[in-house]
């Protein structure tokens, strides 16, 4: 993915240090599944990165490090999706996602 990573923005904030304001984002990191895009879809797959104790890997990054939004499609598996699942719970409900390179021209060019 040209050295790009996928993150989930949890919070936007800023802080001052030595009179300089730093716009920042608290993010949860995702890791690539495999070394190549999926053969069937042509899309990269990602999953939430976890530390050794199973907690999500989070960090604070400068907002200048964010290139653009990513469209993630859940990898559904064989089980039915519960009808009461709210879309806002999707990133926690599924184990892995496709990074949709077909959502628009820019994503298609960036995510080869």
Secondary structure, 3 states (H helix, E strand, C coil): CCCCCCEEEEEEEEEEECCEEEEEEEEEEEEECCCCCCCCCCCEEEEECECCCCCECEEEEEHHHCCCCCCEEECCCCCCCCCCCCHHHHHHHCCCEEECCCCCHHHHHHCC
